[in-house]
Amino acid sequence: VQLQASGGGSVQPGGSLRLSCVASGIISGNVMAWYSQAPGKQRELVASISTSGSTDYTNSVKGRFTISRDNAKNTVYLQMASLKPEDTAVYYCNKRWGQKFSWGQGTQVTVSS
């Protein structure tokens, strides 16, 4: 399965973005997640969504980000609101557990005034 993330960009603090991740194959049987990687830092888990739609978030994004999925489109979304400079990173989607799919290019999110 190949993963293609898109929707990133440059926004001011307080702004919003909607990221999309389209998979080339079926992902409905997998818990999916969004990860972020800031410059010089390790990739971190941001949010995950189960096969039934249950969601979980890292504390720093709770109340600001919303993860969702459309299994018919093999797509995972991340709605980002009230963005902060510390959200600046490359965002990737992938499986939450087990052997990961190929990571893909990710999408850059830059939050700056």
Order of alpha helices (4+ residues) and beta strands (2+ residues): beta-beta-beta-beta-beta-beta-beta-beta-beta-beta
